[in-house]
Each structure stands twice: as C-alpha cells, then as structure tokens.
Amino acid sequence: MKYNRYPKRNPIKNYFPLPNEIFYLGLSSGEISVYSYLLYCEDRKTFQCYPSYKTIGSALKISKNTVRKYVAGLEEKGLITTEPTQVYKNNGKRYNGNLRYTIRPIEEAKEQYFQVQMQQVELAQAQADAKRRLEEYDRKHRNKAVL
C-alpha cells in the first residue's frame, strides 16, 4: 500500500474562504484568529453563527476575556455584528444564550477602514497647519517684543 502524504480532500467541505483583505485592515493576530474561527463556524446561507466565548477560547487556546476583547475589536472595525439571544428551558424559564455573530461583507469593513485612515490624515494635516501658524505668530510677535 502506497503512503499518501497529502490525502485528497473535498475543497467545499474541508475548507472555508478567508478574504485576503483582512490582512490589510490593521487587525491583530488574535482578531484574525477569532474572525477565522467565526468564518469556520458560520452558516454559509445566513452568515451567522452562535459559538460562546468559552468555545472560541478553547478552540484558539485563549481566555474568554481575551476573546471578548477581540470580538469587540472586530465589531468596532465593522467585520461582525453581535446580538444577544435567549434560551427557554423546558420549565419555561428564560436564560441568556450565546451571542449571535453575523459576518458582515468585507467591502463595508474596507470602506470603514479607509474612511478612518482619511480622517487621521486630515487630522494630522490640520495639526501641522495649526503648528505652522503658531510658529509664524510667535516669530512675528517675538520680533515686535524685542524692538
């Protein structure tokens, strides 16, 4: 029997797509890991999944609090949205469920990232202009004070 180093796999069942753009959005390695895990878990028709912080943390070998931090970062960057869910037990009691994660289109996150970058450039330009005007003002009034 011949040893097959690379077993043949079905690309549709055994892999999931990871957009190339996530490497250009300023994500930390932990945020990329959590985003990748959410893509792995998502339903390809609804773009939603329901893993708990504990499930994500145990899969990625990080704590629940760290997962919470990375999820908040992904939400802030527009890659995902979260909604709380509720679970009803057999006795009729209502409990909090896991978060419902919805994976947002990557184009929206790219657009948001570029807008933030442009705002930072405009702010830096405004600060440089203010500094230049202040130095000019100081030079002008320093000469008058010496006379």
Number of C-alpha atoms within 10 A of each C-alpha: 3 4 6 7 6 6 7 7 9 8 8 8 7 8 10 14 9 12 9 9 12 18 11 9 17 12 16 13 11 17 20 17 16 21 21 17 15 22 20 16 17 19 14 12 6 9 16 20 20 20 17 17 19 16 13 20 18 13 11 14 11 15 14 16 12 14 24 17 14 21 23 16 17 21 18 13 19 20 22 23 18 17 10 11 12 11 12 11 9 7 6 8 8 11 11 10 13 17 17 17 23 21 23 15 12 17 12 13 21 18 13 17 17 13 12 13 12 12 12 12 12 12 12 12 12 12 12 12 12 12 12 12 12 12 12 12 11 12 11 11 11 11 9 9 7 6 5
